[in-house]
């Protein structure tokens, strides 16, 4: 078992591309599979994918030491920079990219803008873990972003889809998104694994001691993240495998602005933080938080407003299909930055 898991760790990037290919193959050659999968839902939440995401985030969150989080945010300037990039620079940059690359495809443009106003609160935890970032810092950022998302997502969607386009003389669209809808999505994808992680850590530490928890329990549950990641990728790619093959140019057009967004925000944020002498672990946590997006919420909103077969929903689904290989590449880049600019060798790399 350990040898198999070491093999999984070492060649994770290869397994991810295999999982992507397998998902596309299943979605195209077994067209009934995505239909059946899409029916296993509660409202706009697909239950198998939700389970996969929860399992994926559970081990990293079970490692978080909550007592450390308040002290990490004493540097208010660093926290302000993180929130400014995540909530001001990120959405505005995605709005610009969507209007440059998809001006003639309003449904794709709208879907991409919805993605842009939803910073990541889920898979960023996994990318940060793989890059050996500060897990307490990223958990704190995710918690803050979740609260902001619940309170202001509707307002930001209104601003970027209606108010700003109208002011600029562009085509605008009015949307109505309830706080309850957003809160439910955030609660499922973040609240459940976060609660499980807290209960696990503090109950088992009390029963068995911190040494046993860190040295015995954590190594046993850590592989769940990578296994769940691969399984979730297969499911996500299978749901749009047919469309990916039938509409390759549309996929490419949506992918280009997304790739530019991920690379520019991540690299720009990381370099800026390096220049300000931010420790690697914090720089990685902030950079991944700023560059990731909450595709689960974006897809749920797009389906709820425009329908499951809409171009807006299609653009949302393409998001994680691009994010997975893009962020895996950025994990490698972060580890390279750590070696080159922080004179530190990664403790253990899950990627080759």
N, C-alpha and C positions, 0 to 999 in steps of 0.2 A: 504493500500500500504506500509506504513512504517513498519507494523508488518511483512509483507511478506519479505521485504528487510532485516529486522533484522534477520529473520530466515535464509535467504540466507547467510548473513554475518557470522552468528554464526556457521553454519554447512557447510562452504564452501568446506572443504576437502571431506566431504561426497558427496556433489553435484558434485564435480569434478570426483570422481570415478564412480558415476552414469552416468555422461555425457560420460565418457570413455566407459563404458559398453554399453550405448545406441548407441554410434557411431559404435562400433564393431558389435552390433546386426543389425543395419541398413545396414552396409556394407556387412554382410554375408547373411542375409535373404532377402535383397532387392538389388540384384546385379546390377540392372539398375540405382540405385540412384548414386553410385560413378561414373558411366559412364557419366550420365547426368551432374553431378557436375563438373567433369574434363573437360567437353566441354565448360563450362562457364568460359573461360579463354581468356586472351590476351597475346599471346606469351607463356612464361613459368609462367605467373602470374595468379593464380586462383582468380577470382574476388570476389566470396563470402568469401573466407578465407582472402583475402586482406582487404575487408571491415571489417571483424570481428577483425582483428589485429589493424586496424586503430582506430576503435571505442574503443577497449580495451586500447589503449595507450593515447587516447585523454584526458580523465579527469586528469590523473597524469601530463601530459604535460601542461594542462591548469592551473595547480597549481604552475608551476615553475616560480620563480621570476628571470628573466634573469639578472637583475642588480646585483644579488648576486654571479653569477657564477665566474666572474674574481677573486674576493677576495678569493674564495675557493681554487684556484690553486696557491696561493702564496707559499704554502709549496711544493716546487719543488721536494723534496726528496720523499714525499708521492705520488705525481703524477708519478714520475719515477718508483717507486715500482709497482704502479697500472699498468702502461704500460708494464713493464718488465714481470710481471706475465701473463698479458693478451696476449702479442704478442710473447714472447719467451718461457716461461715455459709451457703455455697452449698447443700451437700447438706441441711442442716437446713431451710433455707427451702423447698427443693423438696419435702421430705417434708411440711411443713406445708401447702403449696399443694395437693399431690396429695390429701391427706386432706380438705381443705376442699371442693375442686371435684369430686373423683371418688370420694367416699365410697361411692356406690352402684354404682361400676364398678370392682371390685377388680382386674380384669385391666389396665385402663388406668392405674389408680393404681400398680400394681406396675411397669408399663413406664415411667411417669414418674419413679418413685423410682430406678430403675436408671439413667435418664438423669442424674438429679441427682447421683449418686455418681461420675460419670465426667467430670471437667473436660476441657475441650477441649485437644487437642494437635495439631490439624490446621488447620481453617479459621481459627482465631484468628490464625494467621500472615498469612493473606490480609487479614482485617479490619484488623489492625494496620498492614499495609502501606498499605492504602487510606486509613487515617486518619493516616498519616505518623508513626506511633509509633516507638519505639526498637526496631529490629529485633534488635539484639544482646540487649537486655533480654528481649524476648519469646522469643527462641530459648533463652536461659538458663532462663526460667521453664518453658517447654515441656519442656525437658530434665529439670528437677527433677520436674515433674508426671508425666512419663512413668515415672520411677523409682518414685515414690510409687504411681502407678497399678498398676504391675506387682506391687509388694509388698503393697499394702493394699486394692486394689479388692474382693477377695473378702471381707475382714473388714468393710469398710464396707457392702457389700451385705447381709451377714449381720446387721449391727447395725440397719440401717434397714428391712430387710424382715422380720426375725424378732425380734430382741432388743427394740428400742425399741417396736414395736407391741404385743408381748406385755406389756411393762412398763406400757404405757398402756391395756391392755385392748382393743386393736384387733385386727382380723384380721391374723394373721401368716403368713408363708410362708418355709419353709426352702429355701435355694438352695445349689447346689454349683457353684462356678466355679473352674477350675484356673488357677494362675499361668501355665502354659504357654499356655493359650488367650488370656489377656490379653497376654502377652509377644509372641505372634505378631501379634496385631492392632496393637499399638503399633509393632512392628518394621516392619510393612508400611506403615502410614500416616505414620510419622514417620522411622523408621530409613532407609528407602530414599531419600526426597528429601533428608534431611539429609546422608547419605553422598555422594550425587551433588553436592550443593551444595559440600561441602568439597573433593571431588576436583577439581571444575571450577575453583573459585576458586584454590586453591593451585598447581595444575598450570599453568593458563593465565597466572597472574601471574608464575610462574617463567619461562615460555617467552616471553611477550610484554610483560611489564611491567604494573604496576598502572594506569598511565594509560590504556593501551589497553583493559585489562579494564573499567575503570569507564566510559570514554567511548564505547567501540565495542561490546564484547561485551554488557554489561548492558542497554543500550537495545534490542539485538536480541532478547534472550530475555524481556524484561519483559512484552510482550504475551501471552506464553504463559499467564500467570496468569489474565488476564481471559477469554481464549478458552476455556481449560480449565474455568474457573468456570461459564461459560454452558453448555458441553456437559454438565458433570456435573449441573447443575440440571435440564436436560432429561431426563437419564437417571433421576435420583432421582424426579422428579415423575411420570414415565411409569410407574414401577413400581407406584404406588398411585393412578394417575389414576382408575381405575374406583371404588375405595373412596372417594376424595375426593368424587366426584360422588354416589355412592349413599348415603354416610353423612355428609352435610354437618353435621348437628347433633353427631355424635360428633367430627368434626374440630374444630368450634368449641369443644366442651367441653374437648378436650385442648389446644387452642391458647391459651385464656384464661390458664390458670396459667403456661404457657410465656412468653407475652408479659409477664405481670406479673413473672416471674422475670428475664427479660432486662433489662427496663427498670429494675427496682428495684435489682438488683445492680450494673448498669453505672453508673447515675446516682448511686446512693449511694456507690459506691467512688470514682468520679471526683470528686465534690464533697468527700468526706473527704480525698482526696489533694491537691486544690486548697488546702484549708484548712491542710494541713501543708506547703505551699510546695513540693510535688513538681513537678519540671519536666514540661511537657506531654507530651513524648515518653514518659517513664516512666509517667506517669499513664494515658496511653492504653494502653500495653502491659499494665499491671496490670489495668485495668478490663476490657479485652476478654478477657484470660485468665480473670478471675474469672467473667465472665458467660457465656462460651461453654461448650459441652458436647461431649463425645466421643460423638457419635451413632453413629459407625461401631462403636465398641466396644459401646455400649448395644444397638444393633440385633443385632450378632453374638451377644451374650450372650442376648438375648431369644429369638432364633431357635433358638440351641443348646439352651436349657432348655425353652422353651414351644412351639416350632414356628413355622414361617414364617407360618402363617395365624392365629396367636394374637392376642388383643387386646393382649398385652404388646408383641409385635413391631410391631403397627399403631401403638401409641402412640410407639414408638421412631422409626418412619418419619416420623410427623407432625412429629417434632422438627426435622429440618433443613428441612422445608417451611415451618415457622414461623420458624426461625432466620435463613434467608436474607433475607427482607424486613425482619425485626426488626433484625438486625445492620447491614444496609445503612442503615437509618434511624439507628442509633446511630453509624455512621461519620459521617453528616452532622452529627449532634449534637456529636460530638467535634470536628469541624472548626469548628463554630460556637463551641464553648467556646474553641478555640484563638484564634479571631479576637477574641472578646469579652473573655475573661478573661486571656489571655496576650499581648494586644496584638501578635499575630503573624498575618500573612496566610499561609495555606497555600501552600507552594511550588508545588504542582500538585494540583488536586483531580480525582479520577476520577469524581466524582459531581456531578450537578446537583440 
